[in-house]
C-alpha cells in the first residue's frame, strides 16, 4: 500500500504544480499571486484523502512558488497548502457519507487555514496593511478552489471509483 501511495503522490504533486502555475495574477503589495492551485489541493484531498492532500498539496504548491520565482513564499506555502489539504481530506472523509452539506464545508474550513497562514506570514514580513491588500484575493482563491474542487469531484469520483481507484488502491 505504501508504494501505491507514493506513486499516487508522485503523480499528483506535479498536477498541483501545474494547476497553480497555469493561471496567475500577481499581487504587488505582498509579492504573491492569485492562482487556482487550491482547487487541485482540495480535489486531491477529497478524492484520495488527507495524507495525499498534505504531501502533494504542500509539495506541489511550494514547487510552483519556486519555479515561478516566488521562492520566498515556498516554506509558508508548503505549510499552508499542506495543512489545508489535510484539513479538507479529514473533514470530507468524515462527513461525506453522513452529511454532504457538512462535507462541503471542508473546502472553506481548509481555506480559512490557508488564508490565516498567509495573513500572519505577510503581516510579519511586510505589514498588516499589505497583508490586508492580499486578504480578499486569498479569500477568493479559497472560495473558487472549493467550488472548482467540488464540481470536479462530482464529475471525477464516479469514473475513478469504477475504473481506476478500486484497482489502484486495493
HELIX and SHEET records of a PDB file:
HELIX    1   1 UNK A    2  UNK A   21  1                                  20    
HELIX    2   2 UNK A   37  UNK A   48  1                                  12    
HELIX    3   3 UNK A   50  UNK A   67  1                                  18    
HELIX    4   4 UNK A   71  UNK A   73  5                                   3    
HELIX    5   5 UNK A   74  UNK A   95  1                                  22    
HELIX    6   6 UNK A  100  UNK A  103  1                                   4    
HELIX    7   7 UNK A  105  UNK A  125  1                                  21    
HELIX    8   8 UNK A  128  UNK A  159  1                                  32    
HELIX    9   9 UNK A  160  UNK A  165  3                                   6    
HELIX   10  10 UNK A  166  UNK A  169  1                                   4    
SHEET    1   A 2 UNK A  24  UNK A  27  0                                        
SHEET    2   A 2 UNK A  32  UNK A  35 -1                                        
END                                                                             
